[in-house]
C-alpha cells in the first residue's frame, strides 16, 4: 500500500495526465469527479449501457429492472393473445367443413365376445349356451366313433372346441381276456395327493354280450377339442 504523504493530487485526479489508478484506490485523498455518477459492475456492462438505452441499468436501480421485466411479460402475453385471436379468425370458416370423428374404442376380444357375433351353425350353439340346453356330442377316435357325451354347453369357438359341464360319457369297448403289462409297469403306482384333491371319475361297466362292454362315467367339467367332434345334437329344447 502506498503512503498518502507521497501521493500528490495530480496522481489521484482523473483529469490529470499523471493519474495513477492504483494509488487512487488506496488513497484517502481521491474524490469522484461526479458525485451522482451511476455505478456499473464492469466495464463491459458500462459499454453495453451506452450502446442500448433503457435496457441495462446501473447498480441500485432494481425497481427499474423489475418494471422493465413486467413490461416485457405483459407485452409477450398481449402478442400471444393477439396471435391466438388471429388463428381463430383464420380457421373459423373451416370449422364446419370437417366433421369431428369420435375416438375409436378398442374392444377386448376373447371367446365370450366372439360368441355374440357367431353366424350359421355356430349360432345354434350360441342358443344352447344362452338357454343352457343339453346337447349330445358324438366323438371319434383315430379310426372310428369313440362314444357319446351328454352335457351342458358352456362355451365354444370357431374351431368347435367345446367347454362342457355335467358330462355323462358313454362308450363301448371289447373285453380283454389277458392284459399285457410292460415289465417297467409291473408295480402299481401309489395314489398321491392329486387323487385326494380331485378324484378320478368312477367308470361303470355293463356287459352287452359277445364280449362288448358299455362304459359310463360322470365328469363335472370337460374340454373337448374340435378335431374329436363328429356331430352335435340338441337333446332338450
QUIMODA-V793529 format. One line per field, one symbol per residue. ss: DSSP state (H for helix, E for strand, L for the rest). phi: phi as a letter, one per 30 degrees, with the letter a starting at -180 (. if undefined). burial: # if it has 24 or more other ideal C-beta (glycine too) atoms within 12 Angstrom, else .. A space follows every 50 residues. Layout:
BEGIN
ss->???
phi->???
burial->???
END
This chain:
BEGIN
ss->LLLHHHLLHHHHLLLLLLLLHHHHHHLLLLLLLLLLLLLLLLHHHHHHHH HLLLLLLLLLLHHHHHHHHHHHHHHHHHHHHHHHHHHHHHHHHHLLLLLL LLLLLLLLLLHHHHHLLLLLHHHHHHHHHHHLLEEEEEEELLLLEEEEEE EEEEEELLLLLEEEEEEEEEEEEELLLLLLLLHHHLLLLLLLHHHHHLLL LLLEEEEEELLEEEEEEEEEEEEELHHHEEEEEELLL
phi->.ddddcccdddcddcddcdcdddddccdddbddbdcddcbdadddddddd dccibbcddjcdddddddddddddddddddddddddddddcddcdcdcdd ddddcdcdcaddddddcdbiddddddddddchddbccccbcdbadcabcc acdcaabddidcccbhcccbacbddcdbdcceedcdcddddcdddddbdd edcccbdcjhicbccbacbdbaccdddcdcabbddcb
burial->......#...##..........##..#..#.................... ......#........................................... ..............#..#...#..##.##.....#####.......#### #######..######.######............................ ..............#...#..###...##..#.....
END
